[in-house]
Amino acid sequence: MPEYEKAMRPEDITRLFVERSNAGDAAGVAALYDENAVLAYPPGQVTVGREAIRELWAKVLANRPRFEAEQPLPTLISGDIALTSTPPKDGTGARAQVVRRQADGSWLRVLDQPEFVPPSR
């Protein structure tokens, strides 16, 4: 696997995700996740593990979607665990991730909920 820039702050992961996705780099996106991470995607399903996440993103990125950076909400940190989130640009729902500090001081996603949809009333 190539050497990738590491997320040295929890908020770096979102920027690196956008850069790597827009470059079509599924392996680079997967490198932002812990080996046993859980991704709540596709909607209504979960994808477990870095390799499964890489395979999923390879399929998604084959269509060359374009991602835009979203302004992160304040990060909540407790020791080596942090909660990051962003409001989508379209103003619907939210995105949230739990990240863990690694031994080298970098951060990786362990739980990723990329799409929260408000419950219908």
Secondary structure, 3 states (H helix, E strand, C coil): CCCCCCECCCCHHHHHHHHHHHCCCHHHHHCCEEEEEEECCCCCCCEECHHHHHHHHHHHHCCCCCCCCCCCCCCEEECCEEEEEECCCCCCCEEEEEEEECCCCCEEEEEEEEEECCCCC
